[in-house]
Amino acid sequence: MEPEPSGDSDRLRWNTRYERRGTPSFTAHPLASRALSIPPPDGPVLDLACGPSGATLLAAADGREVTAVDVSEVALGLLGVEVRRRGLADLVTLVHADLLEWRPPRSRFSLVLCTGYWDRVVFGAAVGALRPGGVLAWEAFTTDARRERPHLPAAWCLAPGEPASLLPAGFRVVDVTDSGVKRSLLSVAAG
């Protein structure tokens, strides 16, 4: 794992949440399964705000190198144990970082995946991390989610039309699914 992030409040909140949850299921998020079935071009995967990610495990089991990034060392510890148990350690790099501070290398990844997290700057960096022809898969809460979760900051929610409206020219939207409280996007970068 790489150096610890400097922002402690998010890290501590997520650590507490993962410590209380018990053993994770490691089931891949449906959006990850859909993105890998497109399929993206050969190349590495970036899993942002990964938690104890079944998506990381699914991509690695497919033979892809995966960089899994999260602010919670507890989540990364759980994921690391499962990665080793499945014999995938040579394919997975765990990065302990705050996404508000960490930036991925440009044009490196064939698939960038993020579920349950939203920040416009992080989204822009994720778009820039895609290789030509790469797949972007993103899911986050919409502002409608604030009716059920009033404590959810508006800045953590997608505005109407986002994230598709934030894609630069040359991206092809494959699918947008809106459940009311969450919206997911599958998009392919110009190749």
KEVEX-954955 format. One record per residue (C-alpha): residue in three letters; x, y, z. Coordinates in Angstrom, 1 decimal, m for minus. Layout:
# KEVEX-954955
@residu ALA	east X	north Y	up Z $
...
This chain:
# KEVEX-954955
@residu MET	east 0.0	north 0.0	up 0.0 $
@residu GLU	east 1.1	north 3.5	up m0.7 $
@residu PRO	east 1.3	north 6.4	up 1.9 $
@residu GLU	east m1.7	north 7.3	up 4.0 $
@residu PRO	east m4.0	north 10.1	up 3.0 $
@residu SER	east m3.9	north 13.4	up 4.9 $
@residu GLY	east m7.7	north 13.9	up 5.3 $
@residu ASP	east m8.6	north 12.0	up 8.5 $
@residu SER	east m12.3	north 12.6	up 8.9 $
@residu ASP	east m13.4	north 10.5	up 5.8 $
@residu ARG	east m10.8	north 7.9	up 6.5 $
@residu LEU	east m12.0	north 7.4	up 10.1 $
@residu ARG	east m15.7	north 7.4	up 9.1 $
@residu TRP	east m15.1	north 4.8	up 6.5 $
@residu ASN	east m12.8	north 2.7	up 8.7 $
@residu THR	east m15.5	north 2.6	up 11.4 $
@residu ARG	east m18.2	north 1.7	up 8.8 $
@residu TYR	east m16.1	north m1.2	up 7.4 $
@residu GLU	east m15.1	north m2.4	up 10.9 $
@residu ARG	east m18.7	north m2.7	up 11.9 $
@residu ARG	east m19.9	north m4.4	up 8.7 $
@residu GLY	east m18.1	north m7.7	up 9.3 $
@residu THR	east m17.1	north m9.9	up 6.4 $
@residu PRO	east m17.8	north m8.4	up 3.0 $
@residu SER	east m19.5	north m10.4	up 0.3 $
@residu PHE	east m17.0	north m9.4	up m2.4 $
@residu THR	east m19.8	north m9.5	up m4.9 $
@residu ALA	east m19.0	north m7.3	up m8.0 $
@residu HIS	east m21.2	north m4.3	up m8.5 $
@residu PRO	east m23.5	north m4.9	up m11.5 $
@residu LEU	east m22.0	north m1.8	up m13.2 $
@residu ALA	east m18.6	north m3.4	up m13.1 $
@residu SER	east m19.9	north m6.6	up m14.6 $
@residu ARG	east m21.6	north m4.6	up m17.4 $
@residu ALA	east m18.5	north m2.6	up m18.1 $
@residu LEU	east m16.3	north m5.7	up m18.3 $
@residu SER	east m18.8	north m7.3	up m20.7 $
@residu ILE	east m18.5	north m4.5	up m23.3 $
@residu PRO	east m15.5	north m5.4	up m23.1 $
@residu PRO	east m12.9	north m2.6	up m22.6 $
@residu PRO	east m9.7	north m2.9	up m24.7 $
@residu ASP	east m6.9	north m4.9	up m23.2 $
@residu GLY	east m5.2	north m3.1	up m20.4 $
@residu PRO	east m5.3	north m2.1	up m16.7 $
@residu VAL	east m8.4	north m1.2	up m14.6 $
@residu LEU	east m8.7	north 1.6	up m12.1 $
@residu ASP	east m11.2	north 1.1	up m9.3 $
@residu LEU	east m11.8	north 4.4	up m7.4 $
@residu ALA	east m13.3	north 4.5	up m3.9 $
@residu CYS	east m13.2	north 0.7	up m4.2 $
@residu GLY	east m13.9	north m0.4	up m0.6 $
@residu PRO	east m13.7	north m4.2	up m0.3 $
@residu SER	east m14.4	north m4.5	up m4.0 $
@residu GLY	east m15.8	north m7.4	up m5.8 $
@residu ALA	east m15.2	north m5.4	up m9.0 $
@residu THR	east m11.4	north m5.4	up m8.4 $
@residu LEU	east m11.6	north m9.2	up m7.9 $
@residu LEU	east m13.7	north m9.7	up m11.0 $
@residu ALA	east m11.3	north m7.7	up m13.2 $
@residu ALA	east m8.2	north m9.4	up m11.8 $
@residu ALA	east m9.8	north m12.8	up m12.2 $
@residu ASP	east m10.2	north m11.8	up m15.9 $
@residu GLY	east m6.4	north m11.4	up m16.0 $
@residu ARG	east m6.4	north m7.6	up m15.9 $
@residu GLU	east m4.0	north m5.5	up m13.7 $
@residu VAL	east m6.1	north m3.5	up m11.3 $
@residu THR	east m5.2	north m0.4	up m9.3 $
@residu ALA	east m7.7	north m0.2	up m6.4 $
@residu VAL	east m7.8	north 3.2	up m4.5 $
@residu ASP	east m9.6	north 3.9	up m1.3 $
@residu VAL	east m9.3	north 6.3	up 1.7 $
@residu SER	east m10.0	north 3.4	up 4.2 $
@residu GLU	east m7.1	north 1.2	up 5.1 $
@residu VAL	east m9.6	north m1.2	up 6.7 $
@residu ALA	east m11.4	north m1.7	up 3.4 $
@residu LEU	east m8.1	north m2.1	up 1.6 $
@residu GLY	east m7.0	north m4.6	up 4.3 $
@residu LEU	east m10.1	north m6.7	up 3.8 $
@residu LEU	east m9.7	north m6.5	up 0.0 $
@residu GLY	east m6.0	north m7.4	up 0.3 $
@residu VAL	east m6.7	north m10.5	up 2.3 $
@residu GLU	east m9.2	north m11.7	up m0.3 $
@residu VAL	east m6.9	north m10.8	up m3.2 $
@residu ARG	east m4.2	north m13.0	up m1.7 $
@residu ARG	east m6.7	north m15.8	up m0.8 $
@residu ARG	east m7.7	north m15.9	up m4.5 $
@residu GLY	east m4.1	north m15.9	up m5.8 $
@residu LEU	east m4.5	north m12.5	up m7.5 $
@residu ALA	east m1.8	north m10.5	up m5.6 $
@residu ASP	east 0.4	north m10.2	up m8.7 $
@residu LEU	east m2.5	north m8.4	up m10.5 $
@residu VAL	east m3.7	north m6.0	up m7.9 $
@residu THR	east m2.1	north m2.8	up m6.5 $
@residu LEU	east m3.8	north m1.3	up m3.5 $
@residu VAL	east m3.5	north 2.5	up m3.1 $
@residu HIS	east m4.4	north 4.1	up 0.2 $
@residu ALA	east m5.3	north 7.6	up m0.8 $
@residu ASP	east m7.8	north 10.4	up m0.5 $
@residu LEU	east m9.3	north 10.9	up m4.0 $
@residu LEU	east m9.4	north 14.6	up m3.5 $
@residu GLU	east m5.6	north 14.6	up m3.3 $
@residu TRP	east m4.5	north 11.6	up m5.4 $
@residu ARG	east m4.5	north 11.7	up m9.2 $
@residu PRO	east m4.2	north 8.8	up m11.6 $
@residu PRO	east m1.7	north 8.8	up m14.4 $
@residu ARG	east m3.1	north 10.1	up m17.7 $
@residu SER	east m4.2	north 7.9	up m20.5 $
@residu ARG	east m3.2	north 4.7	up m18.7 $
@residu PHE	east m6.4	north 2.7	up m18.0 $
@residu SER	east m8.7	north 0.7	up m20.2 $
@residu LEU	east m11.5	north 0.8	up m17.6 $
@residu VAL	east m12.1	north 3.3	up m14.9 $
@residu LEU	east m14.8	north 2.3	up m12.4 $
@residu CYS	east m16.3	north 4.2	up m9.5 $
@residu THR	east m19.5	north 3.5	up m7.6 $
@residu GLY	east m21.0	north 5.3	up m4.7 $
@residu TYR	east m18.7	north 8.4	up m4.8 $
@residu TRP	east m19.0	north 11.7	up m6.5 $
@residu ASP	east m16.7	north 14.7	up m7.0 $
@residu ARG	east m16.5	north 16.7	up m10.3 $
@residu VAL	east m12.7	north 17.1	up m10.1 $
@residu VAL	east m12.2	north 13.4	up m9.4 $
@residu PHE	east m14.5	north 12.6	up m12.3 $
@residu GLY	east m12.4	north 14.8	up m14.6 $
@residu ALA	east m9.2	north 13.1	up m13.5 $
@residu ALA	east m10.8	north 9.7	up m14.1 $
@residu VAL	east m11.8	north 10.8	up m17.7 $
@residu GLY	east m8.2	north 11.9	up m18.3 $
@residu ALA	east m6.9	north 8.5	up m17.0 $
@residu LEU	east m8.7	north 6.6	up m19.8 $
@residu ARG	east m6.8	north 5.2	up m22.8 $
@residu PRO	east m8.4	north 5.8	up m26.2 $
@residu GLY	east m11.3	north 3.3	up m26.6 $
@residu GLY	east m11.4	north 2.9	up m22.8 $
@residu VAL	east m14.6	north 2.4	up m20.8 $
@residu LEU	east m15.8	north 4.7	up m18.0 $
@residu ALA	east m18.3	north 3.2	up m15.6 $
@residu TRP	east m19.6	north 5.6	up m12.8 $
@residu GLU	east m22.5	north 5.5	up m10.4 $
@residu ALA	east m23.4	north 8.0	up m7.7 $
@residu PHE	east m26.3	north 9.4	up m5.8 $
@residu THR	east m28.5	north 12.0	up m7.4 $
@residu THR	east m29.9	north 15.1	up m5.6 $
@residu ASP	east m33.1	north 13.1	up m5.2 $
@residu ALA	east m31.3	north 10.9	up m2.7 $
@residu ARG	east m31.3	north 13.8	up m0.3 $
@residu ARG	east m35.0	north 13.3	up 0.4 $
@residu GLU	east m34.2	north 9.9	up 1.9 $
@residu ARG	east m30.8	north 11.0	up 3.3 $
@residu PRO	east m31.1	north 14.6	up 4.3 $
@residu HIS	east m27.6	north 14.5	up 5.8 $
@residu LEU	east m26.1	north 13.8	up 2.4 $
@residu PRO	east m24.2	north 16.9	up 1.2 $
@residu ALA	east m25.5	north 18.3	up m2.1 $
@residu ALA	east m21.9	north 18.4	up m3.4 $
@residu TRP	east m21.7	north 14.6	up m3.1 $
@residu CYS	east m24.7	north 14.2	up m5.5 $
@residu LEU	east m25.0	north 14.3	up m9.2 $
@residu ALA	east m26.9	north 17.3	up m10.6 $
@residu PRO	east m29.4	north 16.7	up m13.4 $
@residu GLY	east m27.7	north 15.4	up m16.5 $
@residu GLU	east m24.5	north 14.5	up m14.7 $
@residu PRO	east m22.1	north 12.8	up m15.2 $
@residu ALA	east m22.9	north 12.5	up m18.9 $
@residu SER	east m23.0	north 16.2	up m19.4 $
@residu LEU	east m19.4	north 16.5	up m18.1 $
@residu LEU	east m17.9	north 14.2	up m20.6 $
@residu PRO	east m15.7	north 15.9	up m23.2 $
@residu ALA	east m16.2	north 15.6	up m26.9 $
@residu GLY	east m15.4	north 12.2	up m28.3 $
@residu PHE	east m17.1	north 10.1	up m25.7 $
@residu ARG	east m19.9	north 7.8	up m26.7 $
@residu VAL	east m22.5	north 7.2	up m24.0 $
@residu VAL	east m23.4	north 3.5	up m24.0 $
@residu ASP	east m26.0	north 3.6	up m21.2 $
@residu VAL	east m27.4	north 5.9	up m18.5 $
@residu THR	east m29.6	north 4.2	up m15.9 $
@residu ASP	east m31.4	north 6.3	up m13.3 $
@residu SER	east m33.1	north 4.7	up m10.3 $
@residu GLY	east m34.2	north 8.1	up m8.9 $
@residu VAL	east m31.7	north 8.1	up m6.1 $
@residu LYS	east m28.7	north 6.8	up m8.1 $
@residu ARG	east m27.6	north 7.3	up m11.7 $
@residu SER	east m25.1	north 5.1	up m13.5 $
@residu LEU	east m23.2	north 5.9	up m16.7 $
@residu LEU	east m21.3	north 3.6	up m19.1 $
@residu SER	east m19.3	north 5.5	up m21.7 $
@residu VAL	east m16.5	north 4.8	up m24.2 $
@residu ALA	east m13.7	north 7.2	up m25.0 $
@residu ALA	east m13.0	north 8.0	up m28.6 $
@residu GLY	east m10.5	north 5.4	up m30.0 $
